[in-house]
Amino acid sequence: MMAPEVLLLLASYCLVSSITPGPNNMMLLSSGATFGFGPTVPHMAGISIGCATMVLVLGWVLAGIIARVPGLFTVLHIVSTLYLLWLAWRIATSAGPHGAGPRARPLGMPGAAAFQWVNPKAWAMVLGAVTNFARPDHLLVDVPVIAVVLAAIGVPCIALWAGSGHMLSRFLSDPRKLRAFNITMALLLVAAIVPGIWRALTQGG
């Protein structure tokens, strides 16, 4: 079992990683404002399940493969960047639950869980947690503990973002204000992936 001080450090890491702005939280803020808190709950559940699953898979299986095949991470980064840009477009063009925009409903649990696999922040968060807090000779025990702590800490953090969006919805009843808000969220989502793109370009050069 992990030492109490290590668990405390892990909890602090998960708190900072989960509550700071990123693709998931920008999408939840927009979804809460556009569709409300209740309809966004499956999205939140998908994030928690997806991240916990990533911890288990990366901790037990993929970490060694990625270390041996560096190009795999580059491919994943390109795919994730293209997908995030597409999501930003969907958010920017959303017209709300009763509008005619292409995003007529919030992201569901399966989609949100799958999204974590192309979310650069989720990859960084999960890989950081596994490599920094899992003992190499205790992976079978430590990896599930990390998954549970990440999910337990992450749920209230992401709920705060969705709830904040829901609270903003009363000020965004005007479709023009909602559209401006969603365009802003889309731009922030793009901004969240720019540092990763810059690192990939500079390291590649």
N, C-alpha and C positions, 0 to 999 in steps of 0.2 A: 504493500500500500504506500502511496505517496506520503511524504512527510508533511505535517500541517503547514509549515512555512512554504513548501513548494506549492501546495494547494492554494494558499493565499496569493502567491505570485501568479499562479495560473488564472485564478479568478480575476485578479486585477488586469491581466493581459486580455482576457475575454471581454471584460467590461469596456476597456478602452477601444478594443477592436470592433465591438458590436455597436457602440453608441455613437461613434464618430461617423461623419458623412461618408457615403459611398454609394455605389449603384443600388444596393438593396434599399437603403434608407431613403434615397431620393425617389425611388419608385413607390415606396410605401407612403411617403408624404403626399405624393401626387394622387395615389389611389385613395387614400383617406379623404382627401379634399374632393375628389371627383365622385367617388362611389359611396363613401361613408365607412365607418369603422367595421361594422358587422360584415359587409361583403368583402372586406379586406382580410378577415381572419384566415381564410384558407391560404391566402398569399403568405401571411406570417407563418402559418403552420408549415408550409412548403419550405420556407427559408430554414426553419429550425431543423426539419427532417433532412433537408438536403445537406446542410452543413455538418450535422452529426454523422450522416452517411459518408460524407467526404473524409471525415476524420478517420473512420474505421477503414475505409478502402485505402486511403493514402498511407495511414499508419501501418497497415498490415501488408499492403501489396505494392502500390505504385511508387513509393518513395525510392526504392532501389532501382526500378526501371527508369525513372526520370533521371536519376544520377548517372546511369549508364548510357542513356540516349538523350543528350542535351537538346538535340534538335526537336524532340517531342514537345518540350515546353514552348519553343518558339512557334510551332504549329498551333498549339493550344492558345497562345497569346493572340495570334492573327485571327483565329476563329472567334475568340471571345470579343475582340475589338469590333469586328464586323457585326456581331450579334448585338452588342451594346449600342452601336450606332443605329441599328434598325429599331431597337427598343426606344431609343431617344426620339426617333421620328414618330413612333406610335404614340408616345406620351405627348409630344408637341401637337399632334393632330387630333388628340382625344377631344370629344365634344361632350363627355359626361354620359351618365347612364341612360339619358333620354335623347341624346343627340345622335347625329348621323355619322359621327366619326368612325374610323375603322376600329378603334378600341372601344367596343360597346359594353364590355364587361371587364371586371378586374381579373388579374392573373390568378389562376386557380392553383391548388396545392401541387399537382404533378408538374405543372409548368414552372412554378417557383422553385421546386426541389431540383428540377433538371437545370434551371438557370444557374445554380451555384457552380456547376461544372464549367461554365464559360464566364464566370464572374472573377476578374483578376483579384479583387480584394478578398474574396472567399478563399481563393487559392493561397494567397499570401498569408491570410489569417490562419488557415488550417495547417499549412506547411510550417509556419512559425510555431504554432502550438505543439505540433508533433515533434519537431526537431529540438525545441527548447525544453520541453517538459516530459517527454517520454524517455524512459531509460532503455537503451538498446537491448539490454538483457531482460527487460520486463514489459515488452511491447504488448503481450497478450492481456496484461492487467492494466497498464497505464493508458493505452489507447482508448478503451471504453470509458475510463474515468474522464479523460479529456473531452470525449464526445458528450458526456452527461453534463459536465460543468459548462461547456460552451453553450449547450441548449438551454440550460437553466438560467444562465446569465443573459443569454441573447434574447429570450422571449420578452422580458419587460423592456429591454432596450428598443427592440423593433416595434413593440406595441406603443411606446412613447412617440415614435415617429409617425405611425399610422394615426394615433390619437391626435397628434398635433395637426395633421392634415385635416382630420374630421372637424376639429375646432375651427380651422380656417374656412371650412366650407360655408359657414354662415355669412362670411364676408365675400364669398365668391359665387353668390347666387346669379350674378350677372354673367351670362355666357362669355362676354368679352373679357371680364376679369379672370374667369376660369381659364380661358384660352391663354391669356398672358401669363398666368401662373404656371400652366403646364408647359408652355414654351420655356419659361425660366427654369423649371425642373429638368427639362430635356437638356438645356445648355449646361446645367450643373452636372448632369449625368455624364455628358461628354467631357466636361472639365475633370471629372473624377478619373477618367482613363487616360488623360493627356500625359501625366507623369510616367505611366507605364509605357506609353508609346515612345516618349522621349528617351527613356532608359534603353528601350530596345534598339532605337535608332543609333544612339551614341555608342552603345556596346557593340552593335553590329559594325560600326565604322572603326 
